[in-house]
Amino acid sequence: MNERRARFVIAGTGSGAGKTTITIGLMAALKRRGLTVQGFKCGPDYIDPSYHTAVTGRQSRNLDTWMLPHETMKEIFMRGSAGADVSVIEGVMGMFDGKDPLSDTGSTAEIAALLQCPVLLVVNAQSMARSAAAVVLGFQQLAGNGRIAGVIVNKCGSAGHYKIVKSAIEQVCGIPVLGWLGRDEELTVPERHLGLVPAIERGELEPLFRRAADLIEQGVDLNAVLALAGQSPDLEWPNHRLFPDESSSAAPGGIQPVIAVAKDAAFNFYYPENLELLERLGANLHPFSPLAGEPVPEHADGVYIGGGFPEEFASALADAGHVGRDLKARAEASLPIFAECGGYMYLSRSITDRNGIRHEMAGLIPAEVRMQPKLAALGYREVTGMRDSLLLAEGETIRGHEFHYSTLTADLEDYPHAYETKGLRGSGKDGYGTPSITAGYTHVHFASNIGVARRFIAQCAAYHEIRKVTDGIV
C-alpha cells in the first residue's frame, strides 16, 4: 500500500552548522501557515525532539538505522507522519556521520535514502565565499543520485555576502539555494543539557521559536521548500510491522497489568514507541511524578522510570523522600521495576551534584552517583543480559544508546551487573539486574527486540496475580 507523505530532511555539513535552529524555524514558520507539521530526528537524541514537539504540537519521533531494522524505522516514519501536511526530519551530526567512517550506516544520508527524501543541506558560510560551493559539491558527489535538492546558508554576514555565496553554489553545483540566516545572537539555542523540559513547559523558549520563524519567513523561500517536499515519491508500508493495528491486547492470561511511568521534569526521556509497544502488548500505563511527591500508585503492577535530569532536581527529589522509601519497600516485595539512566541514578543511594552536595535518593541499589564536569559516556550500545532479569534473559540482546555526565560507584564487589555492553570503543558492564529489577545507564529501544517488552509485561502480569492474592482480591 503506497501513501503520499510530503517530507524533507535538514542535513548539515557538520555539528554546529545550524540544523536545529533552521529546523525549529521551518517548523514554526510552516505551522504559522496553518499546516500540520510532523517532526522527526535522525539518531537516538531526546533533546531535539523535545524542541520539535513544543514547536509543532505533535510528538516528535526518532528515526534510527543502527538501533532498529530499516523496516521498523520506515514504519515509525509512516505512523508518525500520518495526518501531517509535511514532515520535517532533522539530521544528526554531519550528513554522512554515523556508525562507520567507511559507510553511511546509521547516518542522515542513509535515512534520507531509505525514505527517498529530498535533502536541504545547511552550510555555515561564515568566512567563506566561493569556497562554500566546493563544500556543497563534495557533499553532492558523496550523496549521489541527486539526493541534495537545495541549500540553506547559515551565518551570513550580510545580504551581500549571501548573494555571493548563493551565486557560487548555484553556478558550480546546479541546485537552488533556497534562503539564508544571518548571525543573530537572539537565535542562540540555550544550554541543551540542563533543564530543557521545564524551560519549554514554562514557555521560556517561545521567543526563540517566534524569532526563528520570523527570520525563516524573511530569508527562506517556503514555497520552494514545500514544493520540494511535495515532490517526494509515495512510500510503501513495510510488510512486517510491529504495530499491525490500533487495538490493544491483553497480556498472557488476559491480564492488563498497570505499569506506573515516571513523567515529570526530572524524568522525561522515553522513546514514544517504548510506551506505545507496552500499551499495544497489553499494559495499562499510569503516569506519576516523583518530583511532585507522588508515590507509585497502589494498584501498580510494575514501574518504568526513564531518563532525564534528576541531578538538576536532586534536592527536591530528596525532600520527597517518602516516594523513594515507598518505592524501596515495594521493590522488596518484588514489584517489577525498570529504570534507565536518570531513573538508574534515582534508584541509587545518593546523587552528589556538581557543587559537591550529596542528596539521598531511593536507595534500592547499593551504589553512589557523582556528577562529573565532563561527559562520562556517549555512544550506541548493544547490551547482552548477564543473567536472567526483568527485561533480558541471560545471553539475550537489545540495542540502545548511552549519554550521561555522572559516574556510579557500587558498594559490592559482586555487584549484579545487568548487561554486558558493546560499543564503538569496546565492551564493558552496565546496570543492576535482579529477577525483579533491571536498571542501567543504557537507554534501550524496545523496537530492537520486542521480546523484551513482552517479558517486562509478563513479569508485571505475574506480579499482578501475586498482588491479588496478597490483597485478598481472590
SULURWO-V98665 format. One line per field, one symbol per residue. phi: phi as a letter, one per 20 degrees, with the letter a starting at -180 (. if undefined). burial: # if it has 16 or more other ideal C-beta (glycine too) atoms within 10 Angstrom, else .. A space follows every 50 residues. Layout:
phi: ???
burial: ???
//
This chain:
phi: .ecebfabdedcfrfnfogffffgffgffffffneeddeccfnefefgff fgfffemcffcedcddfcfgffgfffffffegnefbdddefclfgdebfc fdbegmdgffffffelefddeedeegmccfgffffffffgfffmlmfeea cdedmffaffggfffgfffffedmcfeeqbceecffefffgeedmfffff femfeggffffffgffffdcffffffffffefffddfffecfdfbeeecf fgnmedfedfdfcafecbecfgfgfffgffeoedecfbcgfenefgggef daccdeeqcfffcffffffeffffffffffffemffcdcclgfffffffa ceffeneecfdfmfdfbcdcfdfdgebbqfcddcfebfbgddfgnfcbda bcbaddcddeeefdgegecddccfdodacbncccgdccbaffeedgfeaf fffffgfffffffgffffffemfc
burial: ....#########...###############...#.##########.### ######.#.#########...##########..################. ...#.##########.#########..#...##.###.##..#...#### ######....##.###.##...#.########....#.#.....###### ....#..##.###.###.##.#..##.##..#..#......#........ #...########################.#####.#.#.##...##...# ##############.###.#..##..##.##..################# ###.....#######.#####....##..#######..####...#.### ######.#......#########......#####.############### .#############..#.......
//
